[in-house]
Amino acid sequence: MNVRALLLAASLALLGNACSETRTPPNVVLVVLDTVRADHLSAYGYPRPTAPRLEALCERADRYATARSTAPWTLPSHASLFTGKFPFQHHADAELVDAVFNDARPLAEEELTLAEALAAEGYATAAFAANRGYVNERMGLTQGFATFVNERRPGVEMAALAHEWVKARPEGQPFFLFVNYMDAHRPYNAAPVDGPNEAALPKAPEENSSELLDALYEQVYGSDAPPDAALLQKAIDAYDRGIANADRGVGELLAALERDGLLDGALVIVTADHGEYLGEHDLVEHSKDVYEPALRVPLIVKRPGQSRGRVIDEPASIADVPGLVLAELPKSVSSKHAGKFPGQAGVRGLFAEINYSRGKDMAAPWGERFLRERSALYLERWKVIRSSDGRHELYDLASDPREERNLFAERPKEAQLLLDTLARIQARSGGARARVDVREPTEDELKELRELGY
């Protein structure tokens, strides 16, 4: 390269740095579709039109083909989403200490959350969480949010509340908006979708979805026979309608932001905290094991100014979300927080775990099945599940995406490699557990937990 070319390259580099330093911090919108598995979204190839609004978003956003949660239930996964850490690092999870089972250990105040980091940079912060069971103050997940609304409402109503806050915030102040939709969580919101996809969706079952799920529990867990096919299909139909209503809520919010001229320049991230079992592996609902139906989640990222959709093949974790946000901020801001939200780069792989299950499961006649800790590690095509009861599993997800053939005994070399890697990761990356005070739930909170199936 000649001298003139070198000078031109240097000038362009300086100009690029200057632009990155002077650009306006984007508004950030983080949406969690509670309990939505990726393979039941039409945006991910599901044949039913469950998510036309997300399909439209994908036309101008990055869709991560393979994204996974860090845990199959709400508390540890949301804690990962907010801290960029895995459950064995942030410790917001179930635990068994001195033979005493703690159903849910809150996120410690010492943990830095994305909301806290953005608030420190001048962002207005607000959360609108429909999950009253675990996304709340008692679980330590309000950290950094100046406004925190915790009400079980349909998606369209949550969208309206969130938009009202956006309109009322100080003009010109960048905002971080977090919205949690619960339409696809028990009891599923099977109401009319009021959109172009209503006619193509199955009719809502006459039975209440909680009744359907309770009946399915008895058949799946209480019997060795396969569940009644008609009963299972009714539960799936209700679940799919719940997803469609969550999609409608997302569409309402994005449409409102677009009318206000706020969508194009915003960073919008849509994901889920975990999925849902619908009979696979003899499981119903979630928070019970680390198979793919509960871990494969959507991850859709519309970056500021983005107008063309792409498919990102590199596997991602929801623990990567804080890093994705920081990457879109001015370098003067993102550099302050380098290394504070490690994501999968901090453990060198995708990782998920479940420590036992919820108290309702543990107390059930079949509760012994869930009296174990399970950790999953992904390495290229392989997935290993290490189980505290010694029943380890190994799957080749490339040829067996449904995890139907356990290769642990047949492929001992691969199995041991992944087990050793998993052990090294946890030994190197696990932090000390900060002291937390666990407040007993109120009667109202206990009622809410029961209604949610916990």
FIFIPA-7106 format. One line per 3 residues: number of its first residue (from 1); their letters; for each residue y, z, x negated of C-alpha. Coordinates in Angstrom, 1 decimal, padded with zeros to 4 digits. Layout:
BEGIN
NUM	a	Y/Z/X | ...
This chain:
BEGIN
1	mnv	000.0/000.0/000.0 | 003.4/-001.0/-001.4 | 006.4/001.4/-001.7
4	ral	008.1/000.1/001.4 | 004.9/000.6/003.5 | 004.6/004.1/002.1
7	lla	008.2/004.9/003.1 | 007.6/003.5/006.6 | 004.4/005.5/007.0
10	asl	006.2/008.7/005.9 | 009.1/008.0/008.3 | 006.7/007.5/011.2
13	all	004.9/010.7/010.4 | 008.1/012.7/010.3 | 009.2/011.1/013.6
16	gna	005.9/012.0/015.1 | 006.2/015.6/014.0 | 009.7/015.8/015.3
19	cse	008.7/014.4/018.7 | 005.8/016.9/019.0 | 008.2/019.7/018.2
22	trt	010.8/018.7/020.7 | 008.6/017.7/023.6 | 008.8/019.9/026.7
25	ppn	005.9/022.2/027.2 | 003.8/020.8/030.1 | 003.1/022.6/033.3
28	vvl	-000.6/023.7/033.3 | -002.8/023.7/036.4 | -006.3/025.2/036.1
31	vvl	-008.6/024.8/039.1 | -012.0/026.5/039.4 | -014.4/025.2/042.0
34	dtv	-016.4/028.4/042.4 | -020.1/027.8/042.5 | -020.0/024.0/042.3
37	rad	-022.7/022.3/040.3 | -021.8/019.0/038.8 | -024.7/017.0/040.2
40	hls	-023.6/017.6/043.8 | -020.2/016.0/043.2 | -019.7/012.3/044.1
43	ayg	-017.4/012.2/041.0 | -020.6/012.8/039.0 | -022.8/010.3/040.8
46	ypr	-024.0/012.3/043.8 | -024.8/009.9/046.6 | -023.0/011.9/049.3
49	pta	-019.2/011.5/049.3 | -018.5/015.2/048.6 | -015.5/014.8/046.3
52	prl	-013.3/011.7/047.0 | -010.2/013.5/045.8 | -011.8/014.3/042.5
55	eal	-013.0/010.7/042.2 | -009.4/009.6/042.6 | -008.4/012.1/039.9
58	cer	-011.0/010.8/037.5 | -009.3/007.4/037.7 | -006.4/008.8/035.7
61	adr	-008.2/011.6/033.8 | -010.9/012.4/031.3 | -014.2/013.3/032.9
64	yat	-016.6/015.2/030.6 | -020.0/013.8/031.2 | -021.7/017.1/030.1
67	ars	-020.0/020.4/030.5 | -021.6/023.8/030.9 | -020.7/027.3/031.9
70	tap	-021.3/030.2/029.6 | -023.1/032.2/032.3 | -024.5/031.6/035.8
73	wtl	-022.2/034.0/037.6 | -018.5/034.7/038.1 | -017.3/037.6/035.9
76	psh	-018.6/036.5/032.5 | -017.8/032.8/033.1 | -014.2/033.5/034.2
79	asl	-013.8/035.8/031.2 | -014.9/033.0/029.0 | -012.6/030.5/030.7
82	ftg	-009.7/032.8/030.1 | -010.5/034.0/026.5 | -012.3/031.1/024.9
85	kfp	-015.2/033.5/024.1 | -018.8/033.6/025.1 | -020.2/036.6/027.0
88	fqh	-021.7/038.2/023.9 | -018.2/038.2/022.4 | -016.1/039.4/025.3
91	had	-018.7/041.6/026.9 | -017.5/041.2/030.4 | -021.0/041.2/031.9
94	ael	-023.8/043.3/033.3 | -025.3/045.9/030.9 | -028.1/048.4/030.7
97	vda	-027.0/051.5/028.8 | -029.3/054.6/028.4 | -031.4/053.4/031.3
100	vfn	-028.3/053.2/033.5 | -027.6/049.7/035.0 | -023.9/048.7/035.2
103	dar	-023.6/045.7/037.5 | -020.3/044.5/036.1 | -018.4/045.5/033.0
106	pla	-014.7/044.5/033.2 | -012.9/042.4/030.6 | -011.3/044.8/028.2
109	eee	-007.5/045.0/028.0 | -007.7/044.3/024.3 | -008.9/040.8/024.9
112	ltl	-006.2/038.1/024.8 | -006.2/035.8/027.8 | -004.7/032.3/028.1
115	aea	-002.3/033.6/030.8 | -001.1/036.3/028.4 | -000.5/033.7/025.6
118	laa	001.4/031.3/027.9 | 003.4/034.1/029.4 | 004.5/035.1/025.9
121	egy	005.7/031.5/025.4 | 008.0/031.6/028.5 | 005.6/030.3/031.1
124	ata	005.7/031.6/034.7 | 002.1/032.6/035.5 | 000.3/032.9/038.8
127	afa	-003.2/033.1/040.1 | -004.5/032.4/043.6 | -008.1/033.5/043.6
130	anr	-010.3/033.3/046.7 | -013.1/035.2/045.0 | -012.4/038.8/045.9
133	gyv	-015.7/040.0/044.6 | -015.2/039.6/040.8 | -012.0/037.7/040.1
136	ner	-009.7/040.7/040.6 | -007.9/043.6/039.0 | -011.0/045.8/038.9
139	mgl	-012.7/043.3/036.7 | -009.8/042.9/034.3 | -009.1/039.3/035.2
142	tqg	-005.5/039.7/036.3 | -004.3/040.0/032.7 | -001.3/037.9/032.0
145	fat	-000.6/036.8/035.6 | 002.8/037.9/036.9 | 001.7/036.9/040.4
148	fvn	-001.9/037.5/041.5 | -003.0/036.6/045.0 | -006.6/037.6/045.8
151	err	-007.6/036.5/049.3 | -010.6/034.8/050.7 | -009.1/031.7/052.3
154	pgv	-010.2/028.1/052.8 | -009.2/025.6/050.1 | -006.4/024.0/052.1
157	ema	-004.8/027.4/052.6 | -005.1/028.4/049.0 | -003.5/025.1/048.1
160	ala	-000.6/025.8/050.4 | 000.0/029.3/049.0 | -000.1/028.0/045.4
163	hew	002.3/025.2/046.2 | 004.7/027.7/047.8 | 004.8/029.7/044.6
166	vka	005.4/026.5/042.5 | 008.4/025.6/044.7 | 009.8/029.2/044.5
169	rpe	009.5/029.7/040.8 | 012.7/029.5/038.6 | 013.7/025.9/038.3
172	gqp	013.0/024.3/034.9 | 010.6/027.1/033.8 | 007.2/025.8/032.8
175	ffl	004.3/027.2/034.8 | 000.7/028.1/034.4 | -001.1/028.0/037.8
178	fvn	-004.7/029.1/038.3 | -006.4/028.4/041.6 | -009.9/029.5/042.5
181	ymd	-011.6/027.8/045.5 | -014.5/029.6/047.2 | -015.5/027.0/049.8
184	ahr	-018.9/026.3/048.1 | -019.8/030.0/047.7 | -021.7/032.0/050.3
187	pyn	-020.8/031.9/053.1 | -020.3/028.1/052.7 | -017.3/026.6/054.4
190	aap	-019.0/024.0/056.5 | -016.0/023.3/058.7 | -014.8/019.8/059.4
193	vdg	-013.4/018.2/056.3 | -010.7/016.3/058.2 | -010.8/013.3/055.8
196	pne	-012.2/009.8/055.3 | -015.5/011.3/054.1 | -016.2/013.4/057.2
199	aal	-018.3/010.7/058.9 | -020.5/010.2/055.9 | -021.3/013.9/055.4
202	pka	-024.2/015.7/057.2 | -023.4/017.6/060.3 | -022.8/021.3/059.8
205	pee	-025.9/023.3/060.6 | -025.7/025.4/063.8 | -026.8/028.5/061.8
208	nss	-024.5/030.6/059.7 | -024.9/029.6/056.1 | -025.6/033.3/055.1
211	ell	-028.4/033.4/057.6 | -029.8/030.2/056.1 | -029.7/031.6/052.6
214	dal	-031.2/034.9/053.7 | -034.1/033.1/055.3 | -034.5/030.9/052.2
217	yeq	-034.6/034.1/050.0 | -037.6/035.4/051.9 | -039.4/032.1/051.6
220	vyg	-038.6/031.4/047.9 | -038.9/034.9/046.5 | -041.2/036.5/049.0
223	sda	-043.9/033.8/049.1 | -045.9/031.6/046.7 | -045.7/028.7/049.1
226	ppd	-042.9/026.1/048.9 | -040.0/026.8/051.2 | -039.7/025.0/054.6
229	aal	-038.2/021.6/053.9 | -036.0/021.6/057.0 | -034.6/025.0/056.1
232	lqk	-033.8/024.0/052.6 | -032.1/020.8/053.7 | -029.9/022.8/056.1
235	aid	-028.8/025.0/053.2 | -028.1/021.9/051.1 | -026.1/020.3/053.9
238	ayd	-024.0/023.4/054.3 | -023.4/023.7/050.6 | -022.4/020.0/050.3
241	rgi	-019.9/020.5/053.1 | -018.5/023.5/051.2 | -017.9/021.3/048.2
244	ana	-016.2/018.7/050.4 | -013.8/021.4/051.7 | -013.1/022.6/048.1
247	drg	-012.4/019.0/047.2 | -010.0/018.7/050.1 | -008.2/021.8/048.9
250	vge	-007.8/020.3/045.4 | -006.5/017.1/046.9 | -003.9/019.0/049.0
253	lla	-002.6/020.7/045.9 | -002.4/017.6/043.7 | -000.8/015.6/046.5
256	ale	001.9/018.3/046.9 | 002.6/018.4/043.2 | 002.8/014.6/043.1
259	rdg	005.3/014.6/046.0 | 007.4/017.0/044.0 | 007.3/014.8/040.9
262	lld	005.3/017.4/039.0 | 001.8/015.9/038.7 | 002.3/013.1/036.1
265	gal	003.7/015.3/033.4 | 001.3/018.2/034.1 | -001.9/019.1/032.3
268	viv	-004.5/019.5/035.1 | -008.0/020.9/034.5 | -010.6/021.1/037.1
271	tad	-013.9/022.8/036.4 | -016.3/025.4/037.9 | -017.4/028.8/036.9
274	hge	-021.1/028.1/037.5 | -023.4/026.2/039.8 | -026.0/027.1/042.5
277	ylg	-029.8/027.1/042.7 | -031.1/025.3/045.8 | -034.8/025.9/045.3
280	ehd	-035.1/024.7/041.7 | -037.3/027.0/039.5 | -038.0/029.1/042.6
283	lve	-034.4/030.3/042.7 | -031.7/030.5/045.3 | -027.9/030.9/044.8
286	hsk	-026.9/032.0/041.3 | -026.5/034.9/038.8 | -030.2/034.9/038.2
289	dvy	-031.1/032.5/035.3 | -029.9/030.0/032.8 | -031.4/026.7/034.0
292	epa	-029.2/023.6/034.4 | -028.4/023.8/038.2 | -026.4/027.0/037.5
295	lrv	-024.9/025.9/034.2 | -024.0/022.2/034.5 | -020.4/022.1/035.9
298	pli	-017.7/019.6/036.2 | -014.9/019.3/033.7 | -012.0/016.9/034.5
301	vkr	-008.9/016.9/032.4 | -005.7/015.0/033.3 | -003.5/015.2/030.3
304	pgq	000.4/014.9/030.5 | 001.4/011.3/031.2 | -002.3/010.1/031.4
307	srg	-002.8/007.2/033.8 | -006.2/005.8/032.8 | -009.5/007.5/033.2
310	rvi	-012.1/007.9/030.5 | -015.6/009.4/030.2 | -016.0/011.9/027.3
313	dep	-019.6/012.0/026.1 | -019.1/014.9/023.7 | -020.7/018.1/025.4
316	asi	-018.2/020.8/026.3 | -018.2/024.4/027.4 | -015.8/026.1/029.8
319	adv	-015.0/028.3/026.8 | -013.3/025.3/025.3 | -010.7/025.2/028.1
322	pgl	-008.1/027.4/026.4 | -008.3/025.2/023.3 | -007.8/022.1/025.5
325	vla	-004.7/023.7/026.9 | -003.2/024.6/023.5 | -003.9/021.1/022.2
328	elp	-001.4/019.8/024.7 | 001.4/022.2/023.8 | 004.1/021.6/021.1
331	ksv	002.7/022.4/017.7 | 005.2/025.2/017.2 | 003.5/026.9/020.1
334	ssk	-000.1/026.0/019.6 | 000.0/027.0/015.9 | 000.8/030.6/016.9
337	hag	-002.5/030.9/018.7 | -004.7/029.0/016.3 | -008.1/030.7/016.1
340	kfp	-007.4/033.1/019.0 | -009.4/031.1/021.5 | -012.4/029.9/019.5
343	gqa	-014.5/028.0/022.2 | -017.7/026.5/021.0 | -016.2/025.8/017.6
346	gvr	-016.4/029.5/017.0 | -020.2/029.6/017.5 | -021.1/026.0/016.5
349	glf	-022.9/025.1/019.7 | -023.1/025.4/023.5 | -024.3/028.8/024.6
352	aei	-025.0/030.6/027.9 | -026.6/033.9/028.8 | -027.6/036.2/031.7
355	nys	-028.0/039.9/031.4 | -030.3/041.0/034.2 | -028.8/040.1/037.6
358	rgk	-026.7/041.7/040.4 | -027.7/045.1/041.9 | -028.9/043.4/045.1
361	dma	-031.5/041.4/043.2 | -032.6/044.3/041.0 | -033.2/046.4/044.1
364	apw	-035.2/043.7/045.9 | -039.0/043.7/046.0 | -038.9/040.8/043.6
367	ger	-036.4/042.5/041.3 | -038.7/042.9/038.4 | -038.4/039.2/037.7
370	flr	-034.8/039.7/036.8 | -035.1/042.8/034.7 | -034.5/040.8/031.5
373	ers	-031.9/039.3/029.3 | -031.8/035.5/028.7 | -029.9/033.5/026.2
376	aly	-029.7/029.7/026.1 | -028.7/027.5/023.1 | -028.2/023.7/023.1
379	ler	-028.7/021.7/020.0 | -028.5/017.9/020.5 | -031.4/017.1/023.0
382	wkv	-033.0/020.5/022.8 | -032.4/023.6/024.8 | -034.1/026.9/024.0
385	irs	-034.1/030.0/026.2 | -034.8/033.3/024.5 | -036.0/035.9/026.9
388	sdg	-036.2/039.7/026.3 | -039.6/039.8/028.0 | -041.0/037.3/025.4
391	rhe	-041.3/034.4/027.8 | -039.3/032.0/025.8 | -038.8/028.3/026.8
394	lyd	-037.9/025.1/025.1 | -036.9/021.8/026.8 | -036.2/018.3/025.7
397	las	-033.3/017.6/028.1 | -033.2/013.9/027.2 | -036.6/013.3/028.6
400	dpr	-036.8/016.3/031.0 | -033.4/017.0/032.4 | -034.9/019.1/035.3
403	eer	-036.6/021.5/032.8 | -040.0/021.0/034.3 | -042.1/021.0/031.0
406	nlf	-041.8/024.0/028.8 | -042.5/022.8/025.2 | -042.1/026.2/023.4
409	aer	-045.8/026.3/022.5 | -046.1/022.6/021.8 | -043.1/022.2/019.5
412	pke	-043.0/025.4/017.4 | -040.9/023.9/014.7 | -038.0/023.0/017.0
415	aql	-038.4/026.2/018.9 | -038.1/028.4/015.9 | -035.2/026.4/014.5
418	lld	-033.2/027.0/017.7 | -034.2/030.7/017.9 | -033.1/031.3/014.4
421	tla	-029.8/029.5/015.0 | -029.2/031.5/018.1 | -029.9/034.8/016.3
424	riq	-027.5/033.8/013.5 | -024.8/032.9/015.9 | -025.0/036.2/017.8
427	ars	-025.2/038.2/014.6 | -022.2/036.5/013.1 | -019.9/036.2/016.2
430	gga	-020.6/039.2/018.4 | -017.6/041.5/018.5 | -017.6/045.3/019.0
433	rar	-017.4/046.5/022.6 | -014.1/048.0/023.4 | -014.0/051.0/025.6
436	vdv	-013.4/050.2/029.3 | -013.1/052.3/032.4 | -015.1/051.0/035.3
439	rep	-013.4/051.9/038.6 | -015.8/052.3/041.5 | -015.3/049.7/044.2
442	ted	-013.6/050.7/047.4 | -015.3/050.4/050.7 | -013.4/047.1/051.3
445	elk	-014.5/045.8/048.0 | -018.1/046.7/048.7 | -017.9/045.0/052.1
448	elr	-016.6/041.9/050.3 | -019.4/041.9/047.8 | -022.0/042.2/050.5
451	elg	-020.5/039.2/052.4 | -020.6/037.2/049.2 | -024.3/038.0/048.9
454	y	-024.2/040.6/046.1
